[in-house]
Amino acid sequence: MTAPTVVVHRSAELLAESVCARLVTALIDVQASGRTPSWVLTGGTIADRVHRAVAASPARDAVDWSRVDLWWGDERFLPSGAEERNETQARAALLDQLPLDPARVHPMPAADNGADDPEGAAASYADELAAAARTGRGDGSALFDVLMLGVGPDGHVASLFPGLPALSDDRPVAAVRDAPKPPPTRLTLTLGTLGRAREVWFIASGEEKAAAVHRALTGSDVVDTPAAGPRGLHRTRWLLDEAAASVDGTAR
């Protein structure tokens, strides 16, 4: 694993456009190599901007979207179609506009989708990941090509919050109860699974994220700042706007 690189953009809009361009290029490059790319989506305001930028980009048509595997890093354990679900937001902003193969789209289970409880839903998603791993991902260790993560003001990533048991869970997927951010019940990839990506991209926008970004990049303990944990097997990028890259209002 290499040291993280940091790229700062002047605004959230430019950040979203840049991430869009990077993503399209990454997917094209993987397909050109003869493999099927695997992309892990995240949620939040900046992710929504990225999704909308991809939807509006003429370059998106250079990707064969029928040969892209889609996964999620975390999800709110709510009924299908709930507005707060990351899946719902991603479909509205981008996925419903793409010629995807439904068999390659892997949303986390919903509360009304045959899952009796969040623990059972987490185990079900872990089984999907295991099935994907058995098909082979080239080097035997990577499950994903590009894994996107947002960063919360408290330093959380996916639904791994400071001090909660899921941080030390050694299973591929964990159920989270009593999350400090509503809704309290969630599903999340664990740190071990987040580390099975060729590239991990942290995407953060806004001054309220700056302190958490600074802690993660300066070696804070993962228990206090979960964003300090995930690293890509080949590359880790921090893609920021100037506000998120500031410390006490001063750009780094």
Number of C-alpha atoms within 10 A of each C-alpha: 12 10 12 16 12 14 15 21 19 12 15 22 15 15 24 27 20 16 22 23 17 12 19 17 16 18 24 18 14 16 16 12 9 8 14 19 24 24 24 21 22 25 23 16 14 19 24 19 19 26 25 19 21 23 19 15 14 9 13 20 13 11 18 16 20 15 17 20 21 21 21 23 26 29 26 24 27 19 14 14 13 14 12 17 22 23 25 17 20 20 14 14 19 17 20 12 11 14 12 17 13 10 9 15 17 16 18 26 23 24 18 12 12 10 16 11 15 22 16 15 24 23 18 16 22 19 14 12 17 13 11 14 15 10 10 12 17 9 8 11 14 21 27 26 23 23 26 24 27 25 23 23 16 18 26 22 29 26 28 28 24 21 14 17 14 22 21 15 15 12 15 19 27 28 24 25 17 11 15 13 10 10 15 13 20 28 29 26 27 25 25 17 20 26 22 22 26 21 23 26 24 23 24 32 27 17 19 15 22 28 19 27 30 18 18 20 15 10 11 18 14 22 19 18 25 27 30 22 18 22 26 24 18 15 17 23 18 20 22 28 25 23 24 28 29 21 17 11 13 10 13 12
